[in-house]
Each structure stands twice: as structure tokens, then as C-alpha cells.
Amino acid sequence: MKSQLLDGKNLAARLRQKMKEQVGKMQPKPGLGVVLVGDNPASKVYVEGKIRACEDVGIVSKKILLGKDASESEVIAAVEEMNQDKQVHGFIVQLPLPEQIDEHLIIDSILSFKDADGFSAVNVGNMFMGRGVLLPATPKGIIRLLLDAQIPLKGKRAVVLGRSNIVGKPISFLLQQQDCTVTMCHSKTENLKNITKEADILVVAIGKPRFVTKDMVKKGAVVVDVGMHRLEDGTLCGDVDFEKVKKKCSWITPVPGGVGPMTIAMLLENSIECFYLQNR
Ligand code: GUN
């Protein structure tokens, strides 16, 4: 079976072009803030990508960088600065944070209408009640990618591998909203292969390089890979053994060029949404 690529890079470029035209007509321009704490190499790359994407579509960006030894009160002060800044309509605090910082405390101090990541309790609660405001970027991007490819979701069996607040939990819920029957699995799930083999849609966000092998996937399944790992030889790979699995499934996201660019496009979309929440 030859699979088709779920091309996030292409869809993200189309969405960015539309946003560029939209932002071109907006005055003042929407602004996105990013708080980065510490020197996690992956986070630095992600943040640079987000800032570059803002520049591309004409969204004003503001960055606050703090060292890896920053205190909780310094991070809260950065969040407060973003909360108060009239040019910043939405902002994010890049995760993970250094271990001395309580992530919940930081997220709780972000104003919910400026929460471009949709991570605050208010926005998570709204999502669970089916209100589509400020949805988290990665799961929102995955749904958009599936809908754009016109992949049937209604009544299908979806299996989500991973239960993080950023991806696993929200994508499970959003797939259920699309009328999928969803099973959530994680690192402690017993007989994992028996469950993943039943998936029509398999979303993998387990954080382990090439964890999902061909024998775990049903023939003709749709496979979405949220992982991103740099191997010792410098190459990038996801949580799925792409080369082998692609021969068995109907659709698959590449890494890179699948979910990653969609996350960034949805973050830009959320920044514009934050702008309108404050300028109605
Ligand atoms: N770390 C990994 N993904 C994300 C994301 O979508 N938002 C933030 N803030 N941090 C992340």
C-alpha cells in the first residue's frame, strides 16, 4: 500500500499566506509575545521558528528571555509585563520550564484572553465544554490537517498515544468532538499493540524516537506523528518509524514538515484571535 503524505508544511504555508493578507489590512497590527526561560536547545529552535513566522505574516513579536536559573518571581514578572503590554495581544510561555519553576503557577498567571496557547484553566475548561475559543495549537493543527485532507473521522476508531496536557489530552477530546471513538493510551498501557492495531486514526505523541513500528499499525490507517527527535547522526525523526510504517498506512505525517509547521500556523491564528477578543 502506498501512503499519501499529510503535508503540514504545504497547508501551513497556505494558511500563512491568507493570514498575511488579513494582517495586512489590520491596524494596529496583532502582537504575539514569547517568554523563553533557560537554554533548552529544542525550545530555542521552536521559539525562533515562531518569531520568524510572525515576521512573515506581519504579526508584531516581543520576546523576553530569562536565564536557566531564573526565579519563579522573575518569570511571573515577565508574564505580568506581557499581560500589561497593550501591543501584546496574545503570548506564550515556552515549555518545559526549568525544574525550580512551578509550571501551573506560571500558566495560572497568564490572562485567559491573552493565552495564545490555550493552556490556562479557563481555556481548557471552555474546550472541554465544546466552545472553540483559543484551542491549543498542536491539537488544533492536527484536526485542521485531517479535515483539509478530507479524511473521514465520523464514527472512526482513533487511538491517541501519549497523555500530555499539550497534546495527548486535548487531541483526544478534539477527535471525540469530530465524532471519533477515542482510546487514550500511554507508557503504562498493557497490550499496547493490540489497541494501536485497531486504530483507523493513530496519533502518536509519546516522545520516544521511532517507537511506533509497522506491526503496531493497521493496514490503511491514518498516522499522525507529533514527535521530533534529533538522532546522534544529526538526522531528525519522529515517534513513528516513518520509512516502514508509510508502506502500510493510507496517510502519514512526515517529520519534519507534518505537525510542526501546523502548530506554528495555529499559534499565529490564535494571536489574531486574541487581537479580536480585545478589539471587538
Ligand atoms: N513546548 C512544546 N510544545 C509547546 C507549545 O505548543 N507551546 C508551548 N508554550 N510550549 C511548548
Residues whose N, C-alpha, C, O or C-beta is under 5 A from the ligand:
A	BS01	GUN	I92 V93 Q94 L95 P96 D117
